[in-house]
Amino acid sequence: MPLRPRTSNDLVHHPVFARAYAALSPLVDARAGVAAHRRELLSGLSGRVIEIGAGNGLNFAYYPGTVSEVVAIEPERRLRRLAVEAAVRAGVPVDVVPGVAEALPVKSEAFDAAVLSMVLCSVRDVRRALAELRRVVKPGGELRFFEHGRAPGQVLATVQRALDATVWPTLFGGCHTARDPLRSITTAGFDMGAYRRLRVPESRVPLPASVFVLGTARRPVAGPEDPRSP
């Protein structure tokens, strides 16, 4: 099956946010417990894995030796350059590839698993991105996710919607706080597995982007063609 057409490498370009994220994300990993969540997210994976929105490659150190290859998609130039440097230090083979989630430059059903780590908040088209993941993961393959999204309480959810409609996406590289990753994943045709809700960081007062879910889903083994696919 032919590759999907490649898109421009510069469709996502957030130089100020990318610089800030590259500087601060290792500190957040260490001080907010994110590193432990990354380890849990990737534990037990094997075979070929595609990671969407790899950022500066902080996940790479936690892939287990049972993974034969990671294809890491990252559209932002500065973060992609840092991910290439992190790939050299990884304990498994990692190929960092330019591309966007809505048009993955890889063959269909080529991967045993896919990883989403704090990325659904910022993709331009969540439905299309998840349809692409469903295309490239083998039937029965896993989807691992660690995503933040809509708060359960009315007050914080209202704040999230207001921020998403105003300043938040501009300040934080296209990020949205009020998306619903669990609903989006099931609507895309994945079978939801075990997941748990958590708050990162574990502060007394929850922040707009602190409500997370960490879990797994699977592409069904068999069934009719998914009408939601683009």
Secondary structure, 3 states (H helix, E strand, C coil): CCCCCCCCCCCCCCHHHHHHHHHHHHHHHHHCCHHHHHHHHHCCCCEEEEEECCCCCCCHHHCCCCEEEEEEECCCHHHHHHHHHHHHHCCCCEEEECCECCECCCCCCCEEEEEEECCCCCCCCHHHHHHHHHHHEEEEEEEEEEEECCCCCHHHHHHHHHHHCCCHHHHCCCCCCCCCHHHHHHHCCCEEEEEEEEECCCCCCCCCCCEEEEEEEECCCCCCCCCCCC
